[in-house]
Amino acid sequence: MNPRSFAPLATERLRLRPLVAEDAAELHRLVNDWEVAKSLATVPFPYPRELADEWIISTATQIAEASAYHVAIVGEEAGREMLIGCAGLKIDAEARTAELGYWVGRRFWGHGVGPEAAARLASWGLANLDVDRLVASVLEENGRSQAVLRRIGFRQTGTGERPSVSRGGPMPVRWFEMSRADLPAMPPPGPPVETAPAPAPTILLVAACALIDPDGRVLLARRPEGKPLAGLWEFPGGKVKPGETPEAALIRELHEELAIDVSAACLAPFTFASHAYAGFHLLMPLYLCRRWGGRVTPVEGQALAWVRPQKMADYPMPPADRPLVALLRDFL
């Protein structure tokens, strides 16, 4: 059990890190507050002091097992670290979802730390966990937390009931969810206005490459946190710059991203994708490559996977990449 398997995440004002035994006393002081506990489904009230120690130990086990990531939200005051609250993602591997939860001590309410921490953990989860979406539930009466979820990209999907330990029975809740497509901030809808005809969509040319090793496996790379559709798997490659050919762009991108050297003669045009995204239209030629120089290395820290063609459909991919999988599988 190694809590350092979760590397601390930073925001403008906060840090999200694994909980440690020294957090127990302050965690107990903050959560043993009816105004905090009454909104949390699994937290009893009063909250026993020894339960804080037991729960912190369990969070390290869950991180090591990759079944849940419950972390401390900490800030700084007068040069010293202070515990502000906790946030967590509980994974349902069968449903390919992770449930987001968070709480903040009452003295920190109204400072925006809740949405700042929740948004950071949600972004990390969608980029790094094998889930398709995040879910969350909020008490029907808790309008503030509902507003926080909407602010960071969640959409309400329904209503229901959930048990509440502190309330002693089921309570009405609203259910929310977020997918990777919800991560980029979208402007709120406004009233219809008279506009000029929409201009023709911008064509974005991106070159991609299916690297094939001697065992017939194909390399997939996971889109890192901070990019649209983070957490999805794709063929390595990138945008074609003005004045570049697709082959030259691939040679550059493969060297920058994977530290390998490829010659144009080793890039075989295979097929292409044409897909309309919001705001642009993607045109992506896909090349095959079986020979390169150097060792494939994730220079940008991205996750990589060598995948057998018949298993590629098990990896969630962006809409433009998905149609290419069947063609590549049949060819190989």
Secondary structure, DSSP 8 states (H G I E B T S, - for coil): --GGGS--EE-SS-EEEE--GGGHHHHHHHHSSHHHHTT-TT--SS--HHHHHHHHHHHHHHHHHTSEEEEEEEEEETTEEEEEEEEEEEEETTTTEEEEEEEE-GGGTTSSHHHHHHHHHHHHHHHHSS-SEEEEEEETT-HHHHHHHHHTT-EEEEEEEEEETTTTEEEEEEEEEEEGGGSS-----------------EEEEEEEEEEB-TTS-EEEEE--TTSTTTT-EE-SEEE--TT--HHHHHHHHHHHHH--B--GGG-EEEEEEEEEETTEEEEEEEEEE---BS----TT---EEEE-GGGGGGS---TTTHHHHHHHHHH-
